[in-house]
Amino acid sequence: MSEWIIVTVGFCAPNVEDLSEVRLPPGSTVRDAIDAAGILKRRPELNGLDTGIWGQRCGLDQRVVDGDRVEIYRPLTIDPKEGRRMRADLRRKTRAAKE
């Protein structure tokens, strides 16, 4: 068993990509990875947001394994269903205007 694991910690938003690769001892958690990456020092506004591993939401106490990508999720600005409805309406209007 390896002495260390490598984990990527990331946060992405429009015009923002903050990715860090950290080396942690086996048995480390999502919280340990975020702390080691120092992302909350650079972006304190992210404190308390939801987290996940490879697109699957999880808590801060979830253990990470070598190669995991820990993600910090930004809050939704619009309900996804409402966003899809609005885009569909826009496409319908665009098609009608072309005819």
N, C-alpha and C positions, 0 to 999 in steps of 0.2 A: 504494500500500500504506500502511495506517495506521501511524502511529508507535507506537501502543500497542494491546494487546489487553485485553479485560476477561474475567476468569475468576472463577467462584464456587468457593469452597472450603468444604466442609461435612463435619460429623460429626454423626450423629444416634444417639441411644440413648433408652431410656425416660426421659422427663422431661428430656431434654437435646437442644437443637438449637443448634449452633454454626455459623453461616454467615457468611462474609465475602466481599465482592466486592473483587477486587484488580486493579490496572492493572499490566500487565507489558509488557516489550518483546517483539516478535515473536521466536520461536525459544526462548522460555522453556520450562522443563520442569515436570512435576508437583512436583518438589522445590522449584523456584523459587516456584511458586504457594503451596505450603504454608508456606514460609519467609516470603513476603510477607504472608500472612494472619496470621502470628503465633500460629497455633492451638497449636503445640507449646509455646509459652511459657505459654499459658493452661491447656493440658491436656497436661503432659509424659507422662502415662500412654499417650498415643496413639503415641508414638515407636516405630517398628518395625512398626506394623500395616500390613495390606494396603491398597492404594490402587487407585482406578479412575477412569475418566472416563465419565460417563453410564451407570453400571451395568456397565461392562466393565473387568475387572481389568487393571491395567497397572503397570509399574514406575515408580520415581521419575524415571527418565531419559526417560520418554515426553514428547514435545513436546506442548504445549497450543496450541489455536487460539482465536480470539475466540469467546466464548459458551460455552466448555466449562464443565462442572461437575465439579470434582475432588472425589472422595469418599474419606473415610478410613473403612475398614470395621472395625467392632468384631468381636472374636472370637465365634464361635458358642458358645452355652452348651449347645446340644443338637444332635445330628445332625438335619438337616431331615427325613430319612426317618423317624426315630424320632418326631419331633414330629408328623408327619402321621398316623402309626400311632396315637399316643396320642389325638389329636383324634378320629380315626375311632372308636376304642374308646369314647370318652366319648359321642359322638353315638349309637352303638348302645345303650349303657346308658341314656341319657336317653330314647330312643324306647321301649325295653323297659319302663321304669318308668312311662311315660304310658299304656301299653296295659293 
